[in-house]
Amino acid sequence: MIGKNITQINLGDKASFEKTITETDVYLYAGITGDLNPAHINQVAAEKSMFKGRIAHGMLTAGLISTVLGMYLPGPGTIYLGQELKFLAPVKFGDTIKVEAEVIEKKEEKNRIKLKTICTNQDGVIVLQGIATVMPPK
């Protein structure tokens, strides 16, 4: 299985992916990364925070962008080169996050594309946005 190459990609092409964030996702991410911040894993401490409860790691949410790029657009074989991110709202346990990517720039001579990346929750609130730079498969 191979994704789209640069000649098969057009400005405005879009892809998306949705996932509900579970407590298990957050604990697995905490264990893998070693980020045991109480905001993510300690309900009592997190209740005293500005979020009034535990939230998912921002980078866990950002990691879902990789699913769109690596599996859908451009797809398998894509090399992720960079990502600008702005975290705009917390992701809580049980939130369903929709990740959308849209091609906004294409440089065929360098085999590079840029995609606008947006993550929204089930209420349509943008929780994260940015720009990804990738190298599609040849």
N, CA, C and O of each residue as an XYZ file, in Angstrom:
552
protein
N       0.851     -1.183      0.000
C       0.000      0.000      0.000
C       0.892      1.241      0.000
O       1.822      1.350      0.799
N       0.603      2.153     -0.887
C       1.394      3.383     -0.992
C       0.433      4.560     -1.149
O      -0.612      4.443     -1.788
N       0.801      5.684     -0.561
C      -0.027      6.880     -0.627
C       0.111      7.605     -1.952
O       0.760      7.128     -2.883
N      -0.513      8.764     -2.013
C      -0.466      9.578     -3.227
C       0.903     10.222     -3.394
O       1.503     10.686     -2.425
N       1.392     10.246     -4.630
C       2.631     10.973     -4.896
C       2.285     12.428     -5.219
O       1.111     12.779     -5.337
N       3.286     13.253     -5.357
C       3.094     14.698     -5.510
C       2.222     15.055     -6.713
O       1.480     16.036     -6.668
N       2.306     14.263     -7.793
C       1.508     14.584     -8.984
C       0.028     14.238     -8.799
O      -0.821     14.727     -9.545
N      -0.279     13.406     -7.819
C      -1.662     13.008     -7.555
C      -2.347     13.903     -6.515
O      -3.527     13.725     -6.215
N      -1.602     14.855     -5.977
C      -2.109     15.725     -4.915
C      -2.384     17.108     -5.487
O      -1.591     17.644     -6.261
N      -3.521     17.680     -5.094
C      -3.906     19.004     -5.561
C      -4.160     19.940     -4.391
O      -4.526     19.503     -3.300
N      -3.962     21.231     -4.628
C      -4.332     22.221     -3.623
C      -5.809     22.036     -3.294
O      -6.636     21.850     -4.186
N      -6.127     22.090     -2.013
C      -7.507     21.925     -1.583
C      -7.903     20.502     -1.246
O      -8.966     20.284     -0.664
N      -7.067     19.514     -1.600
C      -7.356     18.128     -1.207
C      -7.457     18.058      0.313
O      -6.712     18.727      1.029
N      -8.401     17.228      0.797
C      -8.635     17.114      2.235
C      -8.766     15.655      2.658
O      -9.136     14.784      1.872
N      -8.449     15.424      3.926
C      -8.681     14.114      4.543
C      -8.951     14.354      6.019
O      -8.563     15.379      6.581
N      -9.634     13.376      6.645
C      -9.937     13.515      8.066
C      -9.956     12.159      8.763
O      -9.970     11.104      8.130
N      -9.956     12.230     10.090
C      -9.945     11.049     10.951
C     -10.571     11.460     12.274
O     -10.373     12.587     12.725
N     -11.324     10.563     12.902
C     -11.922     10.855     14.209
C     -11.571      9.776     15.217
O     -11.479      8.594     14.886
N     -11.377     10.215     16.467
C     -11.093      9.280     17.565
C     -11.634      9.854     18.859
O     -11.508     11.049     19.122
N     -12.239      8.994     19.665
C     -12.652      9.377     21.012
C     -11.495      9.089     21.952
O     -10.965      7.978     21.980
N     -11.110     10.087     22.713
C      -9.968      9.980     23.630
C     -10.431      9.335     24.927
O     -11.342      9.837     25.587
N      -9.807      8.229     25.288
C     -10.192      7.488     26.488
C      -9.149      7.668     27.589
O      -8.033      8.132     27.355
N      -9.554      7.286     28.785
C      -8.622      7.291     29.912
C      -7.434      6.375     29.603
O      -6.293      6.701     29.929
N      -7.704      5.249     28.985
C      -6.637      4.313     28.619
C      -5.644      4.958     27.663
O      -4.435      4.786     27.818
N      -6.139      5.697     26.678
C      -5.238      6.397     25.744
C      -4.283      7.304     26.513
O      -3.078      7.304     26.263
N      -4.827      8.073     27.444
C      -4.021      9.042     28.198
C      -2.993      8.322     29.071
O      -1.836      8.738     29.130
N      -3.398      7.262     29.742
C      -2.458      6.535     30.600
C      -1.376      5.835     29.782
O      -0.213      5.812     30.187
N      -1.747      5.267     28.639
C      -0.727      4.649     27.778
C       0.264      5.697     27.285
O       1.472      5.460     27.291
N      -0.243      6.863     26.855
C       0.638      7.931     26.387
C       1.560      8.389     27.520
O       2.754      8.602     27.306
N       1.008      8.538     28.715
C       1.822      8.947     29.867
C       2.928      7.932     30.129
O       4.067      8.305     30.410
N       2.594      6.662     30.039
C       3.586      5.615     30.273
C       4.659      5.570     29.202
O       5.838      5.382     29.503
N       4.256      5.742     27.964
C       5.220      5.706     26.858
C       6.173      6.889     26.922
O       7.377      6.732     26.720
N       5.641      8.064     27.200
C       6.460      9.281     27.158
C       7.106      9.622     28.494
O       8.099     10.348     28.536
N       6.552      9.104     29.582
C       7.045      9.476     30.906
C       6.466     10.790     31.409
O       6.878     11.281     32.460
N       5.509     11.371     30.672
C       4.872     12.616     31.096
C       3.740     12.281     32.053
O       2.614     12.013     31.633
N       4.050     12.300     33.343
C       3.097     11.949     34.383
C       2.534     13.191     35.074
O       2.191     13.151     36.255
N       2.443     14.271     34.342
C       1.892     15.513     34.853
C       0.532     15.232     35.497
O      -0.320     14.587     34.887
N       0.325     15.716     36.739
C      -0.961     15.479     37.408
C      -2.169     15.979     36.617
O      -3.275     15.475     36.812
N      -1.987     16.946     35.740
C      -3.096     17.436     34.910
C      -3.692     16.315     34.062
O      -4.840     16.393     33.623
N      -2.889     15.271     33.839
C      -3.324     14.165     32.993
C      -3.715     12.914     33.780
O      -4.596     12.168     33.352
N      -3.080     12.681     34.908
C      -3.262     11.379     35.571
C      -3.750     11.442     37.014
O      -4.021     10.395     37.602
N      -3.871     12.614     37.600
C      -4.284     12.718     38.997
C      -5.582     13.521     39.088
O      -5.567     14.750     39.015
N      -6.698     12.820     39.245
C      -8.008     13.471     39.237
C      -8.134     14.506     40.357
O      -8.647     15.601     40.127
N      -7.675     14.173     41.560
C      -7.809     15.092     42.700
C      -7.048     16.391     42.425
O      -7.584     17.482     42.617
N      -5.808     16.266     41.980
C      -5.012     17.462     41.673
C      -5.604     18.222     40.489
O      -5.657     19.452     40.497
N      -6.044     17.492     39.485
C      -6.574     18.129     38.278
C      -7.872     18.880     38.553
O      -8.159     19.877     37.890
N      -8.654     18.418     39.515
C      -9.890     19.119     39.864
C      -9.618     20.519     40.403
O     -10.488     21.388     40.348
N      -8.419     20.737     40.919
C      -8.033     22.044     41.470
C      -7.441     22.961     40.393
O      -7.133     24.122     40.664
N      -7.285     22.445     39.195
C      -6.702     23.222     38.098
C      -7.758     24.061     37.401
O      -8.949     23.951     37.694
N      -7.315     24.888     36.489
C      -8.242     25.712     35.712
C      -9.192     24.883     34.846
O     -10.229     25.383     34.411
N      -8.839     23.601     34.591
C      -9.665     22.738     33.742
C     -10.681     21.932     34.544
O     -11.574     21.315     33.964
N     -10.557     21.929     35.861
C     -11.504     21.255     36.770
C     -11.593     19.749     36.541
O     -12.622     19.135     36.823
N     -10.534     19.163     36.038
C     -10.477     17.721     35.813
C      -9.322     17.382     34.897
O      -8.650     18.263     34.362
N      -9.102     16.089     34.727
C      -7.981     15.640     33.902
C      -8.207     15.974     32.429
O      -9.335     15.977     31.936
N      -7.112     16.253     31.753
C      -7.136     16.518     30.318
C      -6.102     15.638     29.628
O      -5.154     15.161     30.252
N      -6.299     15.436     28.346
C      -5.339     14.666     27.547
C      -4.096     15.514     27.285
O      -4.161     16.743     27.256
N      -2.994     14.853     27.100
C      -1.758     15.525     26.701
C      -1.988     16.223     25.358
O      -2.601     15.652     24.456
N      -1.504     17.438     25.230
C      -1.626     18.144     23.963
C      -0.977     17.385     22.818
O      -1.496     17.349     21.702
N       0.163     16.779     23.112
C       0.870     16.063     22.045
C       0.196     14.747     21.676
O       0.425     14.231     20.582
N      -0.625     14.196     22.555
C      -1.417     13.029     22.180
C      -2.393     13.444     21.086
O      -2.535     12.760     20.072
N      -3.058     14.562     21.302
C      -3.981     15.080     20.290
C      -3.224     15.399     18.998
O      -3.670     15.042     17.908
N      -2.085     16.069     19.127
C      -1.285     16.407     17.945
C      -0.847     15.153     17.196
O      -0.734     15.164     15.971
N      -0.604     14.082     17.930
C      -0.189     12.838     17.307
C      -1.227     12.261     16.365
O      -0.894     11.494     15.462
N      -2.493     12.628     16.572
C      -3.547     12.134     15.683
C      -3.413     12.708     14.274
O      -3.902     12.123     13.308
N      -2.747     13.855     14.166
C      -2.498     14.434     12.837
C      -1.670     13.460     12.006
O      -1.870     13.331     10.798
N      -0.742     12.782     12.665
C       0.103     11.810     11.979
C      -0.721     10.706     11.325
O      -0.349     10.190     10.271
N      -1.838     10.344     11.950
C      -2.712      9.321     11.372
C      -3.262      9.784     10.026
O      -3.260      9.031      9.052
N      -3.731     11.026      9.982
C      -4.280     11.548      8.721
C      -3.200     11.572      7.648
O      -3.419     11.117      6.526
N      -2.037     12.104      7.998
C      -0.966     12.250      7.009
C      -0.394     10.905      6.574
O      -0.138     10.694      5.389
N      -0.194     10.007      7.511
C       0.444      8.734      7.207
C      -0.469      7.668      6.639
O      -0.008      6.698      6.036
N      -1.787      7.853      6.835
C      -2.714      6.824      6.374
C      -3.651      7.276      5.261
O      -4.156      6.445      4.506
N      -3.895      8.599      5.146
C      -4.910      9.077      4.204
C      -4.405     10.105      3.188
O      -4.635      9.950      1.988
N      -3.726     11.138      3.651
C      -3.277     12.194      2.735
C      -1.940     12.756      3.190
O      -1.902     13.453      4.204
N      -0.870     12.495      2.510
C      -0.750     11.717      1.284
C      -0.949     10.198      1.476
O      -1.337      9.505      0.536
N      -0.683      9.683      2.694
C      -0.902      8.265      2.951
C       0.396      7.520      3.208
O       1.439      8.137      3.423
N       0.332      6.163      3.187
C       1.498      5.346      3.494
C       2.724      5.719      2.652
O       2.636      5.918      1.440
N       3.844      5.805      3.322
C       5.097      6.192      2.673
C       5.435      7.662      2.865
O       6.528      8.094      2.497
N       4.518      8.440      3.435
C       4.737      9.866      3.684
C       5.796     10.053      4.772
O       5.824      9.320      5.760
N       6.654     11.031      4.574
C       7.646     11.405      5.585
C       7.210     12.750      6.177
O       7.067     13.746      5.469
N       7.004     12.744      7.487
C       6.562     13.922      8.239
C       7.796     14.760      8.535
O       8.689     14.298      9.245
N       7.870     15.971      8.014
C       9.054     16.810      8.154
C       8.935     17.886      9.235
O       9.935     18.272      9.840
N       7.729     18.363      9.473
C       7.571     19.420     10.466
C       6.115     19.699     10.757
O       5.222     19.330      9.995
N       5.894     20.377     11.906
C       4.540     20.705     12.304
C       4.566     21.936     13.203
O       5.250     21.955     14.226
N       3.823     22.951     12.815
C       3.577     24.097     13.691
C       2.269     23.811     14.408
O       1.316     23.335     13.791
N       2.209     24.100     15.724
C       1.020     23.801     16.515
C       0.628     24.970     17.385
O       1.478     25.691     17.909
N      -0.678     25.150     17.533
C      -1.233     26.077     18.517
C      -2.318     25.314     19.261
O      -3.293     24.855     18.665
N      -2.137     25.184     20.577
C      -3.121     24.512     21.417
C      -4.121     25.549     21.888
O      -3.747     26.506     22.566
N      -5.384     25.374     21.539
C      -6.394     26.401     21.770
C      -7.409     26.060     22.855
O      -7.991     26.963     23.456
N      -7.629     24.783     23.114
C      -8.595     24.370     24.132
C      -8.210     22.972     24.627
O      -7.583     22.203     23.899
N      -8.588     22.647     25.870
C      -8.246     21.327     26.401
C      -9.062     20.219     25.757
O     -10.182     20.433     25.293
N      -8.471     19.029     25.742
C      -9.172     17.823     25.319
C      -9.408     17.000     26.580
O      -8.465     16.625     27.277
N     -10.664     16.728     26.858
C     -11.026     15.977     28.064
C     -11.285     14.520     27.722
O     -11.565     14.179     26.573
N     -11.188     13.675     28.721
C     -11.488     12.264     28.530
C     -12.906     12.142     27.992
O     -13.830     12.766     28.512
N     -13.073     11.344     26.959
C     -14.381     11.150     26.346
C     -14.662     12.070     25.166
O     -15.639     11.870     24.445
N     -13.815     13.078     24.962
C     -13.995     13.950     23.796
C     -13.710     13.171     22.517
O     -12.790     12.354     22.469
N     -14.497     13.427     21.496
C     -14.241     12.858     20.175
C     -13.592     13.952     19.339
O     -14.175     15.007     19.091
N     -12.363     13.664     18.914
C     -11.568     14.640     18.172
C     -11.591     14.296     16.690
O     -11.310     13.167     16.287
N     -11.933     15.298     15.894
C     -11.868     15.164     14.440
C     -10.641     15.922     13.965
O     -10.487     17.112     14.238
N      -9.774     15.223     13.256
C      -8.563     15.816     12.698
C      -8.785     15.997     11.205
O      -9.155     15.058     10.500
N      -8.553     17.215     10.732
C      -8.701     17.512      9.313
C      -7.397     18.095      8.776
O      -6.750     18.910      9.434
N      -7.027     17.672      7.591
C      -5.844     18.196      6.919
C      -6.236     18.622      5.510
O      -6.958     17.912      4.811
N      -5.746     19.802      5.101
C      -6.038     20.331      3.768
C      -4.750     20.826      3.131
O      -3.990     21.575      3.745
N      -4.513     20.405      1.900
C      -3.318     20.821      1.176
C      -3.424     22.313      0.852
O      -4.381     22.754      0.216
N      -2.414     23.090      1.303
C      -2.420     24.534      1.061
C      -1.220     24.999      0.240
O      -1.193     26.133     -0.239
N      -0.237     24.131      0.080
C       0.947     24.494     -0.718
C       1.559     23.223     -1.281
O       1.572     22.176     -0.633
N       2.065     23.338     -2.505
C       2.654     22.190     -3.193
C       3.903     22.650     -3.917
O       3.847     23.584     -4.717
N       5.037     22.004     -3.645
C       6.299     22.298     -4.329
C       6.803     21.017     -4.972
O       7.524     20.229     -4.359
N       6.403     20.833     -6.219
C       6.750     19.591     -6.916
C       8.251     19.395     -7.045
O       8.747     18.279     -6.895
N       8.985     20.483     -7.325
C      10.428     20.360     -7.538
C      11.160     19.860     -6.295
O      12.233     19.268     -6.412
N      10.598     20.088     -5.105
C      11.214     19.627     -3.851
C      10.477     18.433     -3.243
O      10.886     17.910     -2.207
N       9.392     18.005     -3.890
C       8.544     16.927     -3.381
C       8.079     17.220     -1.949
O       8.236     16.400     -1.045
N       7.499     18.420     -1.771
C       7.017     18.847     -0.457
C       5.604     19.397     -0.582
O       5.261     20.049     -1.568
N       4.798     19.127      0.423
C       3.500     19.784      0.514
C       3.306     20.294      1.939
O       3.863     19.755      2.895
N       2.501     21.348      2.051
C       2.093     21.864      3.352
C       0.589     21.681      3.463
O      -0.154     21.855      2.498
N       0.166     21.325      4.664
C      -1.247     21.099      4.925
C      -1.682     21.877      6.160
O      -0.984     21.898      7.173
N      -2.835     22.512      6.063
C      -3.449     23.126      7.232
C      -4.022     21.980      8.053
O      -4.718     21.117      7.517
N      -3.729     21.967      9.357
C      -4.211     20.902     10.226
C      -5.069     21.512     11.325
O      -4.669     22.474     11.981
N      -6.248     20.941     11.517
C      -7.189     21.430     12.525
C      -7.777     20.237     13.259
O      -8.191     19.251     12.649
N      -7.804     20.346     14.590
C      -8.457     19.341     15.430
C      -9.617     20.005     16.158
O      -9.437     21.021     16.829
N     -10.809     19.426     16.024
C     -11.992     19.952     16.702
C     -12.609     18.863     17.566
O     -12.471     17.672     17.285
N     -13.295     19.294     18.627
C     -13.996     18.316     19.454
C     -15.424     18.120     18.952
O     -15.830     18.709     17.951
N     -16.169     17.294     19.654
C     -17.529     16.938     19.237
C     -18.478     18.130     19.236
O     -19.549     18.065     18.633
N     -18.098     19.219     19.903
C     -18.917     20.426     19.924
C     -18.497     21.437     18.855
O     -19.049     22.535     18.781
N     -17.521     21.061     18.030
C     -17.041     21.956     16.984
C     -16.015     22.964     17.454
O     -15.649     23.868     16.703
N     -15.541     22.828     18.694
C     -14.524     23.730     19.236
C     -13.159     23.325     18.692
O     -12.774     22.159     18.778
N     -12.431     24.285     18.134
C     -11.069     24.000     17.656
C     -10.163     23.881     18.881
O     -10.020     24.828     19.655
N      -9.555     22.708     19.045
C      -8.672     22.474     20.187
C      -7.204     22.629     19.808
O      -6.355     22.864     20.668
N      -6.914     22.497     18.530
C      -5.534     22.567     18.055
C      -5.564     22.932     16.580
O      -6.437     22.479     15.840
N      -4.609     23.751     16.154
C      -4.478     24.036     14.723
C      -3.011     24.255     14.390
O      -2.199     24.548     15.268
N      -2.687     24.110     13.132
C      -1.308     24.306     12.725
C      -1.099     24.043     11.247
O      -2.038     23.959     10.456
N       0.182     23.917     10.909
C       0.602     23.657      9.528
C       1.609     22.500      9.556
O       2.588     22.527     10.302
N       1.350     21.497      8.736
C       2.254     20.355      8.607
C       3.016     20.451      7.301
O       2.478     20.907      6.292
N       4.273     20.020      7.318
C       5.093     19.913      6.120
C       5.465     18.452      5.964
O       5.995     17.834      6.888
N       5.184     17.900      4.789
C       5.463     16.493      4.546
C       6.096     16.283      3.170
O       6.029     17.133      2.282
N       6.707     15.120      3.041
C       7.245     14.657      1.764
C       6.417     13.437      1.356
O       6.519     12.380      1.979
N       5.597     13.582      0.310
C       4.785     12.440     -0.129
C       5.675     11.316     -0.679
O       6.824     11.553     -1.053
N       5.139     10.107     -0.723
C       5.917      9.012     -1.299
C       6.185      9.263     -2.785
O       5.410      9.943     -3.457
N       7.275      8.716     -3.283
C       7.611      8.864     -4.712
C       6.975      7.774     -5.521
O       7.142      7.732     -6.740
